[in-house]
Amino acid sequence: MLRCLFICLLAGYSLTGMAQSRRRLNAMPPVTTSAPMPVMTAPQPHLLEGITHNSSLLNRGVRYSVILPPDYYTSNRRYPVVYLLHGYSDDETGWTQFGEADRIIDEGVRKGTLPPMIVVMPDAGVTWYMNDYQNKTRYEDMFVTEFIPHIDSTYRTRTKREFRGISGLSMGGHGALLLAMHHPDLFGSCAALSAAVFTDKDIINTPEDRYNNVFSFLFSGPVTGEARLTAHYKRNSPMILSMSAPENDLKKIRWYLDCGDDDFLSAANAQLHMNLLDRKIPHEYRVRDGAHTWSYWRTGLSDALNFIATSFHR
């Protein structure tokens, strides 16, 4: 009997103590601290590398990198898209590895000089972004009929032509010009940096070993002199297209040319500029101090993208 009474008294004290503790806790003022609150970092752009599009036209995978806007994964909006093309002997990582494109785009978006956009960088090998004369490697056909639809179906792009731009350096500048000239219904703007464009004289006078290594599989096979100026070459020369493509088609595109004064391609780019002037095709033409180097392209990319982004505004 005494043991039961002791247990009941102990339980009563425990419950009373718990109740008192709760009352004291509730009566205590809230804890304050002068410690700084944690800082949430701003959303970062997303660089995705090593992605592969399986092409039935090329019968192989086409690698590409993509830069997504900082808010891509936290919004449902759709974004304009820019195709950024690499130069000869480079690949889909060149613009980020050496050109620092992801950093430059991030800075532009943060400062408000660039709108959020999707930037796509495909690997083209040394195809010059065109179909070869034997139609064995149909890179242009792949790009237009497979790759762009793949990007539009995989990412939240705006699919109207005014929200699709194209840019590139050197061989990629050639590709940007060629694809825009051939497909003015697909692109609203084109910015070519140090574009690898050539006059007929340049092609005729190219040393035989260089021509055979770089151009023969594209245009003609191993021939010399004027035999190199085939119909396929003429159809795929931005220089000739600047003089022969329908004016109304050329005027659909906003054009931007930029080539350094010490670049071995400077004279040909100046000739391209003159061809567009003669035909009264509106365009922007820049000559800055510099050569055929990554430092030139890094410092020119921001202005090129700003030019393209103008098409994205109403």
C-alpha positions in Angstrom: 0.0 0.0 0.0 2.8 2.4 1.0 4.6 1.6 -2.3 1.6 2.4 -4.4 1.1 5.7 -2.6 4.8 6.6 -3.2 4.5 5.9 -6.9 1.4 8.1 -7.2 3.0 11.0 -5.4 6.1 10.7 -7.6 4.0 10.8 -10.8 2.1 13.8 -9.5 5.3 15.7 -8.8 6.6 14.8 -12.3 3.5 16.1 -14.1 3.5 19.2 -12.0 7.2 19.8 -12.8 6.5 19.4 -16.5 3.6 21.8 -16.4 5.7 24.4 -14.6 8.6 23.9 -17.1 6.2 24.5 -20.0 4.9 27.7 -18.3 8.4 29.0 -17.7 9.3 28.2 -21.3 6.3 30.1 -22.7 7.0 33.0 -20.5 10.6 33.4 -21.7 11.3 36.1 -24.3 12.3 34.9 -27.8 16.0 34.2 -28.3 17.6 36.9 -30.4 21.0 36.8 -32.1 23.3 39.3 -33.8 24.8 36.6 -36.1 24.4 37.4 -39.8 21.8 35.6 -41.7 23.0 33.1 -44.4 23.2 34.7 -47.9 21.4 32.9 -50.7 23.5 32.9 -53.9 21.9 34.1 -57.0 20.8 31.4 -59.5 23.7 30.4 -61.8 23.5 29.6 -65.6 23.6 25.9 -66.2 26.4 24.6 -68.6 25.6 21.1 -69.8 28.3 19.3 -71.7 28.7 15.9 -73.4 25.1 15.7 -74.7 24.6 13.6 -77.9 22.0 13.9 -80.6 21.7 10.7 -82.6 21.6 11.7 -86.3 20.1 9.4 -88.8 21.4 11.6 -91.7 25.0 11.4 -90.5 24.6 7.9 -89.0 26.3 8.9 -85.8 25.9 10.9 -82.7 26.4 14.7 -82.8 27.8 16.1 -79.5 26.8 19.5 -78.2 27.0 21.7 -75.2 24.2 24.0 -74.0 24.0 27.0 -71.6 20.6 27.3 -69.9 19.5 30.5 -68.3 19.8 30.9 -64.5 16.1 30.5 -63.9 15.5 27.7 -66.3 14.7 25.1 -63.7 12.6 27.4 -61.6 10.3 28.9 -64.3 8.0 27.7 -67.0 8.9 30.4 -69.5 10.3 29.8 -73.0 13.6 31.4 -74.1 15.1 32.7 -77.3 18.0 30.6 -78.6 21.4 31.3 -80.1 23.4 28.7 -82.0 27.1 29.4 -81.3 29.4 27.7 -83.8 33.1 26.7 -83.2 36.1 27.1 -85.5 38.2 24.8 -87.6 39.7 21.8 -85.6 37.7 22.8 -82.5 34.7 21.1 -81.0 31.5 21.8 -79.0 33.6 22.8 -75.9 35.7 25.4 -77.6 33.5 28.4 -76.8 33.4 27.6 -73.1 36.9 26.1 -72.7 38.8 29.0 -74.5 36.1 31.6 -75.2 34.6 31.7 -71.7 31.2 32.0 -73.2 29.4 30.8 -70.1 31.1 33.5 -68.0 30.5 36.3 -70.6 26.8 35.3 -70.9 26.4 35.1 -67.1 27.8 38.6 -66.7 25.6 40.0 -69.4 22.4 38.5 -67.9 23.4 39.8 -64.4 24.0 43.3 -65.7 20.8 43.3 -67.7 22.6 43.9 -71.0 21.6 40.4 -72.2 18.2 38.7 -71.8 18.1 35.2 -70.5 18.7 32.9 -73.5 19.5 29.3 -74.4 22.9 29.0 -76.1 23.6 25.8 -78.1 27.1 24.8 -79.2 27.2 21.8 -81.6 30.2 19.8 -82.7 30.7 20.0 -86.5 34.2 18.5 -86.9 35.7 20.1 -90.0 32.5 20.0 -92.1 32.3 23.8 -92.4 28.6 23.3 -91.5 27.7 22.3 -95.0 26.9 19.3 -97.2 29.9 18.0 -99.1 29.8 17.9 -102.9 29.2 14.1 -102.9 26.4 14.3 -100.3 28.2 11.8 -98.1 28.4 14.2 -95.1 25.2 16.2 -95.0 25.9 18.4 -92.0 23.7 21.3 -93.2 20.7 19.0 -93.8 21.2 17.5 -90.4 21.4 20.9 -88.7 18.2 22.1 -90.3 16.0 19.1 -90.4 17.2 17.2 -87.3 19.2 19.3 -84.9 17.1 22.5 -84.6 13.9 20.4 -84.2 15.7 18.3 -81.5 16.7 21.4 -79.6 13.2 22.9 -79.9 11.6 19.7 -78.6 14.1 19.1 -75.8 14.4 22.6 -74.4 11.9 25.4 -73.8 12.8 27.5 -76.8 10.8 30.2 -78.6 10.5 28.7 -82.1 9.7 31.8 -84.2 12.6 32.9 -86.4 13.0 36.3 -84.7 13.8 34.4 -81.5 16.5 32.3 -83.1 20.0 33.7 -83.8 23.2 32.2 -85.0 26.8 33.2 -84.5 30.3 31.7 -84.8 34.0 32.3 -85.2 36.2 31.5 -88.2 34.8 28.3 -89.7 31.9 28.9 -87.4 31.5 32.4 -88.9 31.4 30.8 -92.3 28.8 28.3 -91.0 26.7 31.1 -89.4 26.6 33.1 -92.7 25.9 30.1 -94.8 23.1 28.7 -92.7 21.4 32.1 -92.4 21.8 32.8 -96.1 20.4 29.4 -97.1 17.6 29.5 -94.5 16.4 33.1 -93.9 13.1 31.6 -92.7 14.8 30.0 -89.7 17.0 32.8 -88.3 16.3 36.4 -87.4 19.9 37.5 -86.9 23.5 36.4 -87.6 26.8 37.6 -86.1 29.9 36.3 -87.7 33.3 36.8 -86.0 36.4 36.6 -88.1 34.4 34.7 -90.7 36.4 32.3 -92.9 35.1 33.6 -96.2 37.1 33.6 -99.4 37.1 35.2 -102.8 37.4 33.1 -105.9 41.0 34.2 -106.3 41.7 33.0 -102.7 40.4 29.5 -103.6 42.2 29.3 -106.9 45.5 30.4 -105.3 45.3 28.2 -102.2 48.4 25.9 -102.2 47.6 22.4 -103.4 48.4 20.6 -100.2 46.3 23.0 -98.1 43.4 22.8 -100.6 43.4 19.0 -100.7 43.5 18.8 -96.9 40.9 21.5 -96.1 38.6 22.1 -99.1 38.8 19.3 -101.7 36.4 16.9 -100.0 33.9 19.7 -99.7 33.8 21.3 -103.1 35.5 19.3 -105.9 38.0 16.6 -105.1 41.8 17.2 -105.7 41.8 19.6 -108.6 43.6 22.8 -109.3 43.0 26.3 -110.7 39.5 27.3 -111.8 38.4 23.7 -111.7 37.9 24.3 -108.0 35.1 26.9 -108.7 32.5 24.2 -109.0 28.7 24.8 -108.8 28.8 23.3 -105.4 31.4 25.7 -104.3 29.4 28.7 -105.6 26.3 27.5 -103.9 28.1 27.3 -100.5 30.3 30.4 -100.7 29.0 33.2 -98.4 31.0 35.6 -100.6 29.2 34.6 -103.7 25.8 34.4 -102.0 26.3 37.9 -100.7 26.3 38.9 -104.4 23.7 36.4 -105.8 21.2 35.5 -103.1 17.8 37.2 -103.5 17.9 40.7 -101.9 14.6 40.1 -100.1 16.0 37.0 -98.5 19.2 38.7 -97.3 17.1 41.6 -95.9 15.2 39.3 -93.7 18.3 38.7 -91.6 20.0 41.3 -89.3 23.7 40.9 -90.1 26.8 41.6 -88.0 30.4 41.3 -89.2 33.5 41.7 -87.0 37.0 40.9 -88.0 40.3 42.2 -86.7 42.6 44.5 -88.6 45.5 42.1 -88.3 43.5 39.0 -89.2 44.5 37.1 -92.4 40.8 37.1 -93.2 40.4 40.9 -92.9 40.5 41.6 -96.6 37.9 39.0 -97.4 35.6 40.2 -94.7 36.0 43.8 -96.0 35.0 42.5 -99.4 31.9 40.8 -98.0 31.0 44.1 -96.3 31.4 45.9 -99.7 29.2 43.4 -101.4 26.4 44.0 -98.9 26.9 47.7 -99.2 26.6 47.6 -103.0 23.3 45.7 -102.7 22.1 48.0 -99.9 21.7 45.1 -97.5 21.5 46.6 -94.0 24.3 45.3 -91.7 26.8 46.2 -89.0 30.5 46.0 -89.7 33.2 46.2 -87.1 37.0 46.3 -87.4 38.8 46.2 -84.1 42.5 46.0 -83.2 43.4 42.3 -83.2 44.1 39.1 -85.0 42.7 35.6 -85.4 42.9 34.8 -81.7 40.8 33.8 -78.8 41.4 37.1 -77.1 39.8 38.8 -80.0 36.7 36.6 -80.0 36.3 36.7 -76.2 36.3 40.5 -76.3 33.9 40.5 -79.3 31.3 37.9 -78.1 29.4 40.2 -75.8 28.7 42.8 -78.5 27.8 40.1 -81.0 25.3 38.6 -78.6 23.9 42.0 -77.7 23.4 42.6 -81.4 21.5 39.3 -81.8 19.5 40.0 -78.6 18.1 43.2 -80.1 15.9 40.9 -82.3 14.5 39.3 -79.1 12.9 42.6 -77.9 9.6 44.0 -79.0 
